[in-house]
């Protein structure tokens, strides 16, 4: 026997969502400022965190839901990440073909690199990190 609860009054005790508090979904990789971090860490989110704790995958809903409902935050749908989604559910490894576009983009973050990728050296040099990295390796 299966129980189907369709009455919104019965369902409201099972989830944290209301007419004024919505469920949102988004990318698990996102950029945020300190005000967003404070919103995410607020104790007021306990009911939302408890609700998502047994669900899969919570990382694509927890942060978007909390941030989407937070007052005073400006939410942008523009990604600040340089990612190539050409192989289904996983980004492809970045390589030399991507370097020029990546460096010319306004992205704050790039993924996904192979371990020890030779692409990391020109990126470090572009960011002025080459000498710092060489110095750290010698120490």
N, C-alpha and C positions, 0 to 999 in steps of 0.2 A: 504494500500500500504506500502511495506517495502523497505527501501533503503539499499542496500548492497554495502559497500565501499571495494573494493578489490585492488584498485590501491595503491601501497605503497606510492606514492607521496601524495595522498589525506589523507591517514591514518597517515602519519608522523606528521601532525599538531595536532593529537589527543592523541599522546602518546610520552613519552620522549626517546623511544628506537631507536637506530641507529645501523649501522653495527659495531660500536665501543662501544656501550653502551647497555648492554644486561639486560634482565629481569631474575632474579634468584628467586628461591623459597627455603625455608628451614624451620627449626624448629623455633618456636617463642621463645623457651627457648634456649639461647646460652650464651657463655662466651666470653668476649672481653676485650681488654686492653685499655689504655687511648688513643692510636693512633686511634683505631677503634671508640671510643666515639667521638673524634674530627671529624672524617670522617662523622659520623652519624649526628653531629650537624652543619655541614658546611652549610652556606647559599646557596651553589651551588646546594643543593638538593631540592630547592623549587619546581621545576617543577615535580620532582618525587613524592614528598609529595602531591602536588596538584592532580596529576594523581591518586594516590592511595586513596585519601581522601574519595572518593565516592564508593570505591570497597570493596568487602567482600571476604575473610578476609585479610585485608592489612598487619596484623602483620606477616604473613608467607611469604611476598614478599618484603616489604619496606626495612627492614634491610639487608636481603640477597642481594637485588639488589644494594643498596648503597655500602655495603662492598665489594661485588663481583666486582664492577667496580672501587673501590678506588685503587689508585696507592700506591705501597709500603707496602701493607698489605699481610701477609701470612695467607691464609684461610685454615683451617683444617676441614675435614668432621668428625673427631673423636668427639663424644659427650663427654662432661665432666660432664654429668649428669647421675645419677643412677635412671633409670625409668623402670618400668615393664609394657610393653604394651601387656597385655594378654586379655583385655576386649574391643576390638574394638577401638573406637576413644578416649577413656579416659584411663589413666593409672590406674592400680589397686592400692589399698592402700597397702603400704609396711607394713610388719609385721615381727615377730621373724624369720621366714624362711629366710628372706633377710639379716639379720644383719651381719652375718659373711662375706658374699660376698660383701655387701655394704662397710663395714669397710676395707676390703682388696682391694677394687677397687681404682682406681686413680681418681675417680669422685670428683668434687668440690662441688657438689650440689646433693641433693636427693629429689625426690617427688614421691609419694604423701602420706602424713601421715594423719591419722584420727585425729581430734582435741583431744588433751590430750593423744595422743598415748603413751603407756608405752615404746615404742621403742626409744623415745627421750632421756630418762635418760641414757641408756648405750651409746648412741651416744655422749651426752654431756660429760660423764665420759671419753670416749675414746679421746675426744678432749681437755680434761683438763678443761672443763667448769663447771663441777658439783658444785664446791665450789663457783664459781662466781655467778651461778644462784641461789644457796641457799641464798647467802648473799644479792643479789638483792631482793629476795622475802621477806626477813625479814625487810628490810628498810621501 
